[in-house]
């Protein structure tokens, strides 16, 4: 899954399972060049992040409701109405997005293998 922002493609990872969701981007030291999508999440915390990130809160249809730029560590975003998905994105991604627009999520099609006849 990718997020298309102007001409830039950002890979989006959707963590599955408790430990992947719990870890998220915590303790990642190298610069982040991908994003993470957390579904069914309303409360956001940036505890234990080693770098600044951008955060986008969307509804079920991925319409942008709230955007936060340059979120430092140890910050909180309290629950908001109608929020369904939370995207943690690389720094300076929010500059090219606008409120009340839809995120351009691209899901690549899987290549089907041809069966021998």
Rosetta blueprint (number, residue, H / E / L):
1 X L
2 X E
3 X E
4 X E
5 X E
6 X L
7 X L
8 X E
9 X E
10 X E
11 X E
12 X E
13 X E
14 X E
15 X L
16 X L
17 X L
18 X H
19 X H
20 X H
21 X H
22 X H
23 X H
24 X L
25 X L
26 X L
27 X L
28 X L
29 X L
30 X L
31 X L
32 X L
33 X L
34 X L
35 X E
36 X E
37 X E
38 X E
39 X E
40 X L
41 X L
42 X L
43 X L
44 X E
45 X E
46 X L
47 X L
48 X L
49 X L
50 X L
51 X L
52 X L
53 X E
54 X E
55 X E
56 X E
57 X E
58 X E
59 X L
60 X L
61 X L
62 X L
63 X E
64 X E
65 X E
66 X E
67 X E
68 X E
69 X E
70 X E
71 X E
72 X L
73 X L
74 X L
75 X L
76 X E
77 X E
78 X L
79 X L
80 X L
81 X L
82 X L
83 X L
84 X L
85 X E
86 X E
87 X E
88 X E
89 X E
90 X L
91 X L
92 X L
93 X L
94 X H
95 X H
96 X H
97 X L
98 X L
99 X L
100 X L
101 X L
102 X E
103 X L
104 X L
105 X E
106 X E
107 X L
108 X L
109 X L
110 X L
111 X L
112 X L
113 X L
114 X L
115 X L
116 X L
117 X L
